[in-house]
């Protein structure tokens, strides 16, 4: 009996009791609802549980007895109250209004009911009396476990909401919501993305907590089921120099000389992959996440299963004041949008939708918790407001850059340098947004940024371990980042094209095939180089 209670819980105990009674066994609520039940054989008789419990409840209350039996002709029903239940373990609304459990003899407590054919097996009543205690403990433990899972789910959703607010730039609201949870949000931070194998996220999360003393903000990724996102104090990722103030209660400062948290996790969890961003302000968490995701793509190809994002400026930092004016002008119809109806999305909701879709593509439905039809309708509205064709990579890149410029609090703009000539029209067909962007992409600082981005691919081809690297990249971008059309134009198979792009991910140290993808930055960089070449 106790072995079954430890290994199988309520279900196994009831199945065992039904076999011993050669009939039916169950736990019944005070209103006659069967909470758990088991029968000796499939299709066995199902007694009138509600009637039996109603009759026995009245008898138990009137007589104050510890057990009750009812003969129904062919069967005998034995009923034992499961006493010792504190009110706090039951779900809200479990008991009728004004009725509270107090112990044995109270009609409000759950009842163990066993129905056995007559004559009743010898010793069955004694057996039932003995099983009441372990069965009561199992039922209490299972109810408490369900409540714990609900609490864990609520905390997980709360952390996910805080991450969503950080990713959309709503820093003050995120800090207010995070105030009720631990640990406190660090600033500055490194963002770490851990890719787990199978369903090991919970176990890897415990390893992360143990590795950094609970100082990181750990969130289960709402988009990728195998990813954990860690918002870590920047100094923890650099390795502990001293064991200073631990901050909030429950946090433990890292030990002097300890390995960085991300490296520790990669070493302790043998089949996970870890990507880490550069140090960024808390307000730039979205940038940190993109960097960590790009580093993750590189880490998959490394034996250490760990990589950090290489130094590379964000294009929003080099577009200059003219780029900020262009972004404001492009986004103005969206920022000033007023919905016609109260239930229609407003400007902030549309901005969040555009940001999420550009980052996660179709997975934005998981990130935003909306239906795919809702996402499609919002994207059509965004495209109409901005005059963009969001099916085209050129317009996607323009919108992505504008949103990143707007989200950058204080860009390190280089001085304004006038272009020597008007921008060259985009030969493959473009929109007004891309036309206006050309003048920004001609700035010297942007050209330098583009050269840095493309150097691994457009430099010495003998040093690039990818056959036809430039041709593959240009063809893929010309085909709107779609693998099938790119493979057909290159004259190779789809797996062959995917293999080339996977190798390019390692060369460029950026994610290409899975969102968030570097395709927008690469399109901007190639466009900037093509404009410069056309002027020469």
N, C-alpha and C positions, 0 to 999 in steps of 0.2 A: 504493500500500500504506500509506504513512504518512498520507495524507489519510483513508483509511478508518479507520485506527487512532484518529485524532483525532476524527472525526465520528461514527463508528458503533460503535467498540470491537470486542470479540470477535465479536459476532454478525455484523457486516458483513464482517469479515475472513474468517470461515469461509464466509459465503455467496459471497464473491468466489473463495475457493480452490476451493469445490465447483464453481463454474462453469468455472474454468480447468482443473480435473481432469476435468470432465465426469462427475462421480460424487458422492462423499460425503466430507465433511470434518468432523472433530470433535475435541474435547479429551476425553480419557478419563482417569479417575482410576486410581490404582494397583490398585484392586480390580476394574477393568473397567467401572465405572459411567461412562456417558456424561454428562459435565458440560455440554457445549455441542455442538451438531451442526447441520449444514446440508446439504441435498441440492440437486443442480442443478435437479431438477423434483420436484413433489409426487408422492408415491408411488414415488419411486426406491428401488432396492434398499437394504436396511439390512443391512450385513455382520454377521458374527458377531464383534462388537467384543470381547466378553469373551475368546473364544478367541484372536483375533489379539493382543490385549494380553498375555495370559498367555504366548503363545509368544515374542513380541518382548521382553517383560520378561526372560525367562530368557536370551535371546540377548544382549541389551544388557548384562546383568550378567556373563555368562560371558566375553564377548568384549571388553567395555570399549569398545564402538564408540559413535560419536556419532549413528548413524542405522541403520535396519534396514528391509529390504523383504521382503515375503512374496508369492510368486506363488500364486494360488489357482485357476489354470486360466484362467478368463475375466477375472479381475481381478488387479490388483497393489495390495498395501497398502504404503504408505510410512509409516514411523513415526519421529518425531523427539522426543526428550525435551525438555521445556520447562525447562531448567535455570535456576539463579539464584534460586530461591524460598527466602527465609528461612522458617523454621518458624513464625514469629509471624504470618504473613499467612493461614495456613490455619485454618479453623474447628476447634474442639476435636472430636476424634474423627475427623478427616478421614483420618488415616493409620492402618494397622493397628498394634496394640500392638507396640512395640519397633522399628518401622520409621520412619526419619526421612529427609527429603530431604537430599541432600548435593550433587547436581549432575548433570551429564550422565552417563549410564551407570548411574544409580541407579534401580532398579525402582520406587522409591516416589514419584518425581516424576510429575506429569501428563505425558501424551504427546499430541503432535499426530499424529493418524491421518488419512490420506487414502487413499481407495479409488478407483482409477481403472480403467476398462476397458482391456484390452490392445489394441494396444500403448500404452504410456504416452507422453503427449505430450512432445515434445522440450523439455528445459529445466525439466521439472516438479520434478525433484529439487533443482535449484539454486534454483528459486523457493521451495520449502519451506524450504530452509536459510536463505534470506534473511528469510522471514517469521517465523522462530522468535523473534527478538528483539522486534519490535513486538508480536507476539501474547503473549509472556510478560509484557511490560510492561502490556498491556491487562488481562490476567487478574489480575495483581497489583493494579492500580489498582481493578478492580471488586470484588475481595475486600476490599480496604481500605475502599472506599466502603460496602460492606454492613456492615462492622464499625463504621464511623463512624455510620451510621444507627442501629444498635443502641444505641450509646453515647448518641446524641442522644435516642433514645426513652426510654432508662433515665433520663436527666437530666430529660426533660420529665415523666415519671411521678413522679420524686422531687419536683420543684417542685409538681406538682399535689397530691401527698400533703401537702406542707407547707401549701399554701393550704387544703386541706380541714381540717387540724388547726387552723389559725387561725380558720377560719369556724365551727368547733364549739367554740371557746374553749379548746382544749388547747395553751396557749401554751408551756409548758415543753418538751413533747414536740416541738412544731414547731421551737423553737430548737435542740434537740439534733439533729434530723434536718437542719436547714438548716446546721448547722455544717460539714457535709462539702461544701457547695456554696457558690458565691459569687454575689452579694455577701452580706454579712451582712444580717440582717433589721433594718431601721431602726425607730426608735421615738422620737417619734410618726410617723405616716404620713398620707399622702393616698392613697386608692385611686382609680385611674384605669381606666376601661374604654374601650378603643379598638375601634370596630366597623370592620372592614376590608371591602373589596369583593372578591368572588371568593375565590381561594386565595392571597391576598397576606400571610397572617399572618407567615410567616417573614421576608419583606422588611420589613414594618412593624416587626417585633421588632428587626431590625438597625438601623433608623432610630431606634428608642427607645434602644437601647444607645449609639448614636453621639450622640444628643441629650443624654444625662445622664451620659455617661462610665461607664456600667455600674453605676450606683449603685442602680438600681431592681430590684426582684424581679419578673421578667417571667414570666407563666404563660399558656399557651394554655388558654383556658376549656374545661373538659370538657363544658359544657352547650351553649353556642352556638359553632358551628364558625367563625364569622367574628369572634369576640371575643378580644382580648388583655386580660389583667388585669395592671395594674402596681401594685405596692405600693411607693410612692415615699417617700423622706424628705420630711417635710413642708416643710422649708426649700427643697428643690429646686423645689417647685411654687409657691413664693412668689417665685422669682427669686433669683439668687445675689447675696448682699451682699458676700461675701469668698470667697477661694479657700483656705480653711483646710485642715486635715488631711483628706486624701482617704480615710482609713480603711484598709481592707484593700488589700493589693497588688492591682493590676489595676483599682482604682477610680480615677477621675479627678474631682477636685473641679470643680464648675461654675465657669466664668469669671465674674469680677465683672461685674454688670450683664446677665448672660445672661438670655434669656427663659425662663420656666418650661418644664419639659420637655413638659407636655401641650400647651401652645400651640405649641411648636416642632414637635411631631409633627403637629398639625392643619394647620399651615402647609406642612410639607414633603411630606405625603402628601395629594394633592389630592382623593381620594375617600373618605377615612376620616372618621368622626365620633367625637368624644371627649367623655366625661363624667367629671367629677372630684368627689370628695367633699370635705367639710370636713376639717381636721386632726383625727385621732382617735388614741387610744392604740393600740398594736399589738394589744392584747387585744381591741379593738373593731373588728377588721378586717371582721367580718360587717356591722356597721353602716355602715362606710365603703363596702363593696361595694354595699349597697342604695342609699346616697346617690348613688354614682357611676352606678348604673344608672338612677335617676330623672333625673339630670342628662343622661344620654345620650338619653333620650326627648325632652327639651327641645332638645338640640343638633341633633337631626334636622330641626327646623323653623327653624333659624337659618342665615343665610348664612355665618357664620363656622365652622359645623360644630363648635362647641366651647361647652361650658357647664359652670358649676360649681354645685354644689348650693347652693340658697338657705338662709339661716339658718333652722332650724326645730328645736325641741327634740324629742327622742325621747319618746314617751309613757311609756316606762319610767322617765324621770327625773321625772315629775310625779305619779305615782300615790301617792307617800308610803309610810310604813310599813305602812298598812293594805293597800295594793296589794301590797307584798312578802309580807305574811302570806297574802293571798288567793292569790297565785301559788304560794307554798310548799304551801298546802293543796291546791290544784288538782293540782299536779304530784306530790304525795307518792306516790300509788299507782304512778306511773311510775318515780320515783326509787328506790323500795324494791322494785321488781319483781325477783324471782329466777326465772330460767328453769327449767322442769322438766327439760329435757335440756341436755346440754353444747352441742349444735349449735343450740339456740334462741337468739335474740338477747337480750342482757341489757339492763339499763336504759340504759347509755351508748349502745349501738347504737340503741336505740329513740329516745332523745333526738336523736341525730344524724339518724335517719330523719325524725322529725317536723320538725326544723329545715329539713332539705333540701327536704322536700315542700312545706312552707309557702312556702319561697322560690322553688322552681323548678317546682312542680306536677308534671305527668307527666314533665318533664325530670329529675326527681330520679333516675330510673334511670341516666342518664348520669353524674350527679354522684356517686352512691353505687356505681356499677358493679354493679348488681344487676338481676335480671330483673323485669319488670313484675308478674309474679305474686308474687314475693317482696315487692315494695313493697306490693302490695295486702294481703297477709297481715299484714305488720307494721302497716299502718294500721288494719286491723280490730282487731288486738290493742291498739293504742294507744287506739282509741276505746272498747273494752270496759273497759280499765283505768281510764280517766279518766271514763267515763260521758258521753262526748261523741258527737254525731253529726257526723262530719267531712265529711259531704256538705253541711252547712249553713254558710253564711258566718258566722253569729253565733258558732258554736262554733269555727270556724277562727280568727276574730279573737281570741276569748278565749284559745285555746291559744297563738297567736302572741305576744300581749301577755305571757302568763305566762312563756314561754320567754325573751323579751327582758328582762323584769324579772330573771329568774334569772341571765341572762348579763351583766347590768350590775354591774361590780365594786362601785362605791360610788355609788349614785344620789344626785343632788342633790335629796333629798326636801324638799318644802315642809312647813311645820308641819301637824300633824294638825288639821283643822277638822271638827267634827261636822256631819253633815247635818241640816238643819232638819226633815226628814220622812223617813219610810221610803221606799225606792225604789219607783217606779211599775212595775207589771208590764209586761213587754214584750208589746204587744198582738198581734204577729204570730206568737206561739208561740215559746217559748224553752226552754232547758235549764237545769239547776241552775247550770252554770258561768256562763251569761249573767245569771241572776238575781243571783248573788253579785257579778258584775261591776258591776251597776247602782250599788251603793253607792260603788264606786271612781270611777265616771264622774260622780258628782254632786259630787265635790270641786271647790272653786273653781279650783284650779290646773289641773285637767283641763279644766274648762269654758273657761278662758282659752286652753289649748292647742287645744281644738276650734275656738274662734272664729278663731284664727290660721290653722288649717288650711283652714277653709271660707270665709274672708273673700273670696277671689277669685271664689267661686261664689255665695255667699249675701249678698254685699254689694250695692252698687248695680248692678242688672241692666243698666243702660244702659252700664256699663263692661265688661261681660262679652261678648266677641265670640263667644258660642256661643248659638244659639237654644235656649231652654228648658234652660239649664245645670242648674238645680237639679232640675227634673223628670227630665232625662236621667240625672243621677247617682243620684238616689233610685231610679228604676226599675231601673237596671242593678244596683244593690246589692240591691234587693228580689228580683231574679231570680237571686240567687246569683252575680253577676258573669258571667252567660252572655249572650252577645251576641244570639243568635237570639230567645230569649224576651223580652229587653228590647226588641228592635226590634218584635216583634209587639205588645207592650203599648203602645208609643209610637205604633204605627200608621205606622211608616216602614220602609224597606227595611233589610236588614242592612248593606249598604255605607253607607247614610245614618247608621245608628247608629254604625258604626265611625268615620265621619268626625267626628261630634260628639265622640266620646270622644277621638279623636286631637287635636282642638282643645282639649279639656279638659286633656289632658296638658300642653300648652303653658301654659294658664292656671294650672293648679295646680303646674306644674313637678314633676310626678311621673309615673312610668310607670303606666299603667292596664291596657293590653291585653296586655302581655308580662310574665311573671314575671321578677324579683321585682316585684310589683304593690303599689300603695299602697291597694288596696281594703280591707285590714284597718284601716289607720289611718283611712280615710274612713268606714268603718262605725262605728268607735268614736267618731269625732268627731260624726257625725250622731246617734248614739244619745245622746251626752252632751247635745247641744243639745235633742233631743226631751224628755229627762228634765227639763232645766231649764225648758223651755216648759210642761211639764205641771204643774210646781209653782207656776207663776205664776197 
